């Protein structure tokens, strides 16, 4: 169970928006995460057919500051969650950030990247998720 930045809790396994999803495990002080947030905001701000699920082990307040700084908080397809108990990090056996996982509409893993991912690779992975969802 993760804490949402809008004061609720969510289980990502049961969260379904009938759209492909990109799960990004990040940390607000990570330079690579900061760069990717900026690039994602620029390249995917108009993408309403993909859900971006941002998860960090930081507090809700720190995550809100990060999302506001990169103007992601105003985008309806971007959602932010706090994993202070490291439940998701432990489930994925994550040892670093960023980590990016792309899922099709049925929740099947399509692609993933541990560490930096280029925008061109992310676009290809998201397209694969959409293609598999049709």
C-alpha positions in Angstrom: 0.0 0.0 0.0 1.4 3.4 -1.0 0.4 6.9 0.2 -0.9 9.1 -2.5 0.0 12.8 -2.6 -3.8 13.6 -2.5 -4.1 12.0 1.0 -5.3 8.6 0.1 -3.7 5.2 -0.1 -3.5 3.0 -3.2 -2.5 -0.5 -4.1 -1.0 -0.3 -7.5 -1.8 -4.0 -8.3 -5.5 -3.1 -8.1 -5.3 0.4 -9.6 -6.6 0.2 -13.1 -7.1 3.1 -15.5 -7.5 1.1 -18.6 -4.4 2.7 -20.1 -0.8 1.6 -20.3 1.3 2.8 -17.4 4.8 3.9 -16.7 5.9 3.3 -13.2 9.0 5.5 -12.2 10.7 4.8 -8.9 12.7 8.0 -8.2 14.3 10.2 -5.6 13.9 14.0 -5.7 17.7 14.6 -5.0 18.8 12.2 -7.8 20.3 14.2 -10.7 19.2 11.6 -13.3 15.7 11.6 -11.9 15.5 15.3 -12.1 16.7 15.3 -15.7 14.2 12.6 -16.6 11.3 14.5 -14.9 12.1 17.5 -17.0 12.3 15.5 -20.2 9.2 13.6 -19.4 7.3 16.8 -18.7 8.4 18.3 -22.0 7.8 15.2 -24.1 4.7 13.6 -22.5 2.7 16.5 -21.1 -0.1 16.1 -23.7 -0.2 12.2 -23.5 -3.5 11.4 -21.8 -3.4 7.8 -23.0 -0.6 6.8 -20.7 -0.6 6.9 -16.9 2.7 8.0 -15.3 3.0 6.6 -11.7 5.8 8.2 -9.8 6.9 6.5 -6.6 9.5 7.6 -4.1 10.6 6.5 -0.7 10.5 10.1 0.4 7.7 11.9 2.3 4.6 13.1 0.6 5.7 16.7 1.2 9.0 16.1 -0.6 7.3 14.4 -3.5 4.8 17.3 -3.8 7.7 19.7 -4.0 9.3 17.6 -6.7 6.1 17.3 -8.8 5.5 21.1 -8.5 9.1 22.0 -9.4 8.8 20.0 -12.7 5.2 21.1 -13.3 4.1 17.5 -13.3 1.5 18.1 -10.5 -0.9 19.8 -12.9 -0.9 17.0 -15.5 -3.9 14.7 -15.0 -2.0 11.6 -16.3 0.7 11.9 -13.7 0.2 10.5 -10.2 2.6 10.5 -7.2 3.0 8.1 -4.4 5.1 7.7 -1.2 6.7 4.4 -0.4 8.3 5.2 3.0 8.1 1.6 4.1 10.0 0.5 0.9 7.3 -2.1 0.1 7.5 -1.5 -3.7 11.3 -1.1 -3.6 11.6 -4.4 -1.8 9.0 -6.2 -4.1 11.1 -5.1 -7.1 14.4 -5.7 -5.3 15.4 -2.1 -6.3 18.8 -0.9 -5.1 18.9 2.4 -6.9 17.0 5.1 -8.8 15.7 5.7 -11.2 13.9 2.6 -12.2 11.3 2.6 -14.9 8.7 -0.1 -15.7 6.3 0.1 -18.6 3.0 -1.9 -18.5 0.3 -2.6 -21.0 -3.4 -2.0 -20.2 -3.7 -5.5 -18.7 -0.8 -4.9 -16.3 1.7 -7.0 -18.2 5.3 -5.8 -18.0 6.4 -4.7 -21.5 9.8 -3.2 -20.8 11.9 -1.8 -18.0 15.1 0.2 -17.3 17.2 0.3 -14.2 19.1 3.6 -14.2 18.7 6.3 -16.8 16.4 5.8 -19.8 16.5 7.9 -22.9 13.4 9.6 -24.1 13.6 7.8 -27.4 13.8 4.4 -25.6 10.9 5.4 -23.4 8.8 6.4 -26.4 9.5 3.1 -28.1 8.5 1.2 -24.9 5.3 3.2 -24.4 4.4 2.6 -28.1 4.9 -1.2 -27.5 2.6 -1.0 -24.5 -0.1 0.7 -26.6 0.4 -1.8 -29.4 0.0 -4.7 -27.1 -3.1 -3.1 -25.5 -5.1 -3.0 -28.7 
